[in-house]
Amino acid sequence: MSFVGEATGVFGLLGKAWNLLRDRLDPARAQAKRLIETFEAYGIARQQIPRILPPELKLPNATFSTPDKLKDKVTPELLDWAADHLAISRSWLDDVDEMPHLLVDHYKSPAGYRNWLANRLEVAPDVARFLSVWKPHGQAIWPDGIGPLCLIYEETSDGLDGSEFNRYWLLSDHWKLDHAPCIENLLVVVAVTRSLGIWVLGSDVPIGLLQQLEAGKKLISEVTKRQRGKWHPEDLIDPLPGEDTEWRQALWKGAQGYLGRDDLTDDKHHVRETETCLPILSSTP
């Protein structure tokens, strides 16, 4: 390595160290920086943020150009609105919580998931929506699978200038591929989601990114860009001819136990379809 290259590397490290120290010494600046970077992670450039602010929160474009210009303009009302608009944890924006995403945790409680999803259909009737199931790349939903299993609920609406705007919720809390009850509850959520007319999609994601997501080090919007192979979680409920296994049948039996306890199955042990079942509102992206 040349002297110039070594000097550049040293100055780069010193710059990063200074930025970290400055954020610790100035939490208002750190909060403003997190706000700007989060909007950018959701596809909204800093110069575009003023365009989506409600009238009562309007600020000049230059305000969002740097954290230093924004920090004196940040108010609780601005942060409340941003957290709601992005479906992000308010306390994470305050830098007092490690997890950025809102967690909808109804493990072993199908009725909780169904009620929450049904409520989303009511409060946001005009968006496209689907459930994504993320597993580590190269791992299968199989007895010897290892790694995180993440369930992501996504809503897609119109964004700026013909773009799409996506919001995400995390529907699993450190579920694991090698823990049978987690797989049973995956089947529960897939079944409940299908009964409401919502598409279910499966994707492979590098295991390191899933671990960072669960640790609060990555946003879902960042991880979506690294999805790889596709698969079909619904096959775990309705397997293709000749591809059923005793292991899958045992998992489905366990899932039916949870569904039955919450009175969400009929006499044939299939998810109950309501007479007013809503149409599918999304398509595969």
N, C-alpha and C positions, 0 to 999 in steps of 0.2 A: 504493500500500500504506500502511496506517495505521501509526502509531508502534507500537501494540500488536502488529500483525502482524509488523512488522520485528523487534521485540524478541523475539517468540516464535520467529521463525526463527533469530535469532542464538543464543538459549539452546538451541535444538534442536541446532544445529551444535556448540556448545560441549559439550553433553551427549554427543554421538556421539564427539567428539574425546577427551573424558575417558574414555569407556568403552574406546576403542581403546588409550589410554595405560595404563589400569589393567590391561588384559589383557596388555600387553607386560611390565609391571612385575611381574605376578603370574601366571605361567604355570599355576599350580595352579587359580586361579580360571577362567582361559581354558579349561582342559581340562574343568572341571566345567560351564561354560557350554555348550561344544560338545556334551557328553554329553546334557544336558537338551534342547537344541535339536534334536539328531538324533532322539531319541525322539519329540519333538513332530512332527517332519517325517514320521515314520512312523505318525502317527495315535495315538500314545500320550501322553496328557497327563501333565504332570509329577507330578500327584497320583496317577496310575495306575501309575507305574513300580514302586513297592514291591510291587504286586500280582503282578508277573511275575518278580520276583527269586527265584532259588533260595533254599532255606532257609538255606544257609550264608552268604548275602550280604544277608540281610534288614536293612533300615534303616527307621527311622520315616518316616512320610509327609512330615513337615516338612523332612526332610533335602533333598528334591528341590525345595523351593519356590523357592529362589534359589541361584545359583552360590556365593555366599558361605557358605551353610549346608552345601553339599555338598562344597566343596573339601577340607576336612580329613577327609572320609570316603571319598574316592576312593582305591581300592587297585588294584594291578596285576591282582588277581583280578577285581575288578568290571569293569575295562576289557576284560580278556580275554573275560569272559562277554558283555558288551555287543557287542563286535566280532563274536563268533560268532552271537549272537542276531539281530543286524541285518544280518549279512553285509557288514560295513563294515571297511575297512582299519584294523588296530590302530594302525599308525604315524600314520594320519591323526587318530585320536582323541588321539594324543600331540602333534599339531600339528607333526610333523616331516616329513609327506608331504603333497603338494598334492592327491593324488587320493583321494577318499573311498571309491570303489567298487572291489571286487575285480575285477581284469581277467583274463578267461579268453582268452588270446591264442594262437590256433592258426592264424594266417594262413597259408594255403597248406598246411595240414596237416589234412585232413578227419578222419583217425583220431583226432587229438587232441580235436577237438570231439565226435566220437562217443563216445569213451571217457569224457569228462567228463560228457556228458549221460546216458550209461548209468549212470554212478556216481550221479548225482543221483536217478535212478529207483530205485536200490537203497537209498540212505541216507534218502530222503524219499519213501516209496511212497504216502503217504496225502494228498498235497497236490495241488491243481490247479496246472497249469503251462502256460506257453506262451512262445513266442518273439515278441517285438515288433520290428519293423523300422521305425525312425524316419528319415524324410527331411524336408528343409526344406519348409515349406508353400509350395505353388505350383510346386514343382519335380517333374519326372517322372524315373522311371528311364529315361533316354533319353540318347543321345550328347551332348546339349547341356545336361544337368543339371549343376548346380553346388551345392556345399555339403557339409556333413557327412552321413555315413550311419552311424547308430548301431544296433547290435543289442543288445537287452536280453532276458535270460532272467529270467522272473519265476515265483516260486512263491507260491501263495496258500493260507493255512491259517486256521483259526479264531482269531479274536482275542478281545478282552474284550467281554463283554456282547452277544454275537451279531454283533459286527463282524468284518471280515476283516483279516488281517495279511499284508502282502506283503513279500517279500524280493527283491532284484534283484542281478544280476550283469551286468557289461558284457562283451560278447563281441566287441567290435570296438575297435581302437586307432587312432583318427584315420583311418577309412576315408573316401574321397571319392567323390562321384557321378561326377566326371569322370575317374576312374582305372579303366580297364577291369578290371584284375586285382581291384580291390575288388568290383566288381559280380559278377565270376565267383565270387569267394569268398562273396558273398552267396548265390548260387545253391547253392553247395556246402553252406553251413550250413542253408539251407532244406531241401535234399534230405535231408541227414542227420537233421535234426530231424523231418521227416515220417516217415522210416523207423522212428522210435522211437515213433510215435503221438502226437506232441506238436503241438498247434495252432500255426499261424504267423499272425500278424496284422500288418498294416501301418497306420501312422498318419503324418499330417503334423504337424509341430511347428514353431513359429516358429524361424527359423534362428538368431536370437540365443540362444535357450535351448539349442539343440544345441551351439553354440559354448561357452556357459558350462558345459554338462555336460562336454564334452571337456576343458575347462580346470580342472575340479574346483571350479567356483564354484557349481554347482547340484547338488542330489541328484536321483537318478532319481525318487524319490517326489514331489518338487516339480514336476518336468517332466511327469509323467503327468497332472497336473491341467490341462495346457494343450494336450493333444492335440486335433487338429481332424479333418480328413477321414480316412476309412478307405480302404484299398486292399488288394489281395491279392497279396502277394509270390509265392504259388504260381503265379500266371499267368506268371511268368518261366520256369517249368519246363514247365507244361502250359497254353499259351495257349488262349484261347477260339477257337472256329472263326472263321477269316477274320481273325484279329488277330495272326498270327505275322509276324515280320520277319526279314530276313537278319541284322540286327544282333543280335537275340535268339538266333538259332541259333548265331551265332559265339560269343556269351557262353556258351551252354550247352555248346558243344564245348570251350571252355576249361575250364569247370567239370568236365566229364567227364575231362579230362586229370588234374586234381588227384585226383578220385575214383578213377580207374583206378590212379594211382600208389600209392595206399594200399589198393588191392584192395577198393574199396567199390562197384564196379559189376559187373553181370552182362553176359552176351553181348549183351543188347539195350540196354546203356548206360543202364539205369534203376537207381535206388538199390536195393540189395539189401534185400529184406524178410526178416527172420529169422522162423523158424517160431514163435518165442515172442514175436512183436511185441506190445508192451503196448497196451492199449486207450487211447483218448484220455482224458486225465485232466482236461481243462479245457474250459471253454466261453467263448465270447466275453463279456467283461465288459460 
